[in-house]
Amino acid sequence: MGIDLVAGGRNKRTKRVAPKSDDVYLKLLVKEEKNIAVVVGTITDDMRIQEVPAMKVTALRFTETARARIVNAGGECLTFDQLALRAPTGENTILLRGPKNAREAVRHFGKAPGVPHSHTKPYVRSKGRKFEKARGRRNSRGFKV
């Protein structure tokens, strides 16, 4: 009997090729800097990034501090009109988006609430004392899951 291997054989590549973080700015920094980052949304300042490299960013809106940091680093803040003139076919652009699982609805997915080892958020009518606050939800009521 043979060994069932996934297409491509044994795992030859074990290093991380993309950042583990969901931060869209970090995902851009890993890519080449000649490209123009395109975000259909607002660019806000992130104080966790100490050094901002010179990058070209296109977005619907920029906050004042984010625009100032990008321009001070030698980058450009473009509108979609300017992007259409500069790259009509969209070449050398990277379309960025945020994490898909950041929606509040995703918290309700998974094992049913109340099942052991489930951290799924229940759909509750109210958040009062009488609504899903009994055994299994509080340490003072026997145990907490």
C-alpha positions in Angstrom: 0.0 0.0 0.0 1.2 3.5 -0.8 1.2 6.7 1.1 -1.5 9.2 0.2 0.2 12.5 -0.4 -1.5 15.8 -1.2 -0.7 17.0 -4.7 2.7 18.6 -4.6 4.3 15.9 -2.5 5.7 16.4 1.0 5.7 19.8 2.5 8.9 21.5 1.2 7.9 25.1 2.2 7.5 25.7 5.9 8.4 29.4 6.1 5.6 31.9 6.4 5.1 33.8 3.1 2.5 36.3 4.3 2.2 38.1 7.6 0.1 36.4 10.2 -1.6 39.6 11.2 -4.9 40.8 9.7 -3.5 44.3 9.4 -4.0 45.4 5.8 -1.1 47.8 6.1 1.3 45.0 7.0 0.1 42.9 4.1 1.0 45.8 1.8 4.4 46.3 3.3 5.3 42.7 2.5 4.6 43.3 -1.2 6.8 45.4 -3.5 6.7 49.1 -2.9 6.4 50.0 -6.6 2.7 49.0 -6.6 -0.2 51.2 -5.7 -2.3 50.0 -2.8 -6.1 50.4 -3.5 -8.6 50.4 -0.6 -12.3 50.9 -1.1 -12.8 52.6 2.3 -11.1 54.9 4.7 -7.4 54.9 5.6 -7.0 55.6 9.3 -3.8 56.1 11.3 -2.4 53.1 13.1 0.0 54.0 16.0 1.3 50.4 16.2 3.3 51.0 13.1 6.3 53.1 14.1 7.9 53.6 10.7 5.8 54.1 7.6 7.6 53.5 4.3 7.1 55.6 1.2 4.0 54.0 -0.4 1.3 55.1 -2.8 -2.2 54.6 -1.5 -5.6 55.1 -3.2 -8.7 55.2 -1.0 -12.1 56.8 -0.8 -11.1 58.9 2.3 -8.0 59.5 4.5 -8.0 60.7 8.0 -5.8 63.8 8.6 -3.2 62.0 10.6 -3.0 59.1 8.2 -2.5 61.4 5.2 0.1 63.4 7.1 2.1 60.3 8.0 2.0 58.9 4.5 3.0 62.2 2.9 5.8 62.9 5.5 7.3 59.4 4.7 7.5 60.4 1.0 4.4 58.6 -0.1 1.3 59.7 -2.0 -2.4 59.7 -1.2 -4.4 59.3 -4.4 -8.1 59.5 -5.2 -9.8 57.0 -7.5 -9.9 59.7 -10.2 -6.2 60.1 -10.1 -5.7 56.4 -10.1 -7.8 56.0 -13.3 -5.6 58.5 -15.0 -2.3 56.9 -13.8 -3.2 53.3 -14.2 -6.2 52.9 -16.5 -5.9 49.1 -16.7 -5.1 48.7 -13.0 -1.6 47.3 -13.6 0.8 47.6 -10.7 -2.0 48.0 -8.2 -2.9 45.8 -5.2 -6.5 45.7 -4.1 -6.6 45.4 -0.3 -9.4 44.5 2.0 -9.8 43.8 5.7 -10.4 40.5 7.4 -13.5 38.7 6.3 -14.2 37.2 9.8 -14.3 40.6 11.5 -18.1 40.7 11.2 -20.1 40.5 14.4 -22.2 37.7 12.8 -19.2 35.4 12.7 -19.3 35.2 16.5 -22.5 33.3 16.3 -21.0 30.6 14.0 -19.7 27.3 15.3 -20.8 24.8 17.9 -24.2 25.5 19.5 -24.0 27.8 22.5 -24.1 25.8 25.7 -22.3 22.7 24.3 -19.1 21.9 26.1 -16.0 23.8 24.7 -18.2 26.1 22.7 -17.5 29.8 22.8 -20.3 30.7 20.3 -22.3 33.7 21.1 -26.0 33.0 21.5 -28.8 34.9 19.9 -30.6 36.4 22.9 -33.7 38.5 23.0 -32.5 40.6 26.0 -29.4 40.7 28.2 -31.2 40.8 31.5 -30.8 38.5 34.6 -33.3 35.9 33.3 -31.9 35.5 29.8 -29.2 32.8 29.4 -27.5 33.7 32.6 -28.1 30.5 34.7 -25.9 27.4 35.2 -23.0 27.1 32.9 -22.8 30.9 32.3 -21.7 32.1 35.7 -19.3 30.7 38.3 -21.8 31.6 41.1 -24.4 29.3 39.6 -22.5 26.0 39.8 -20.0 26.2 37.0 -19.0 28.3 34.0 -18.3 26.8 30.6 
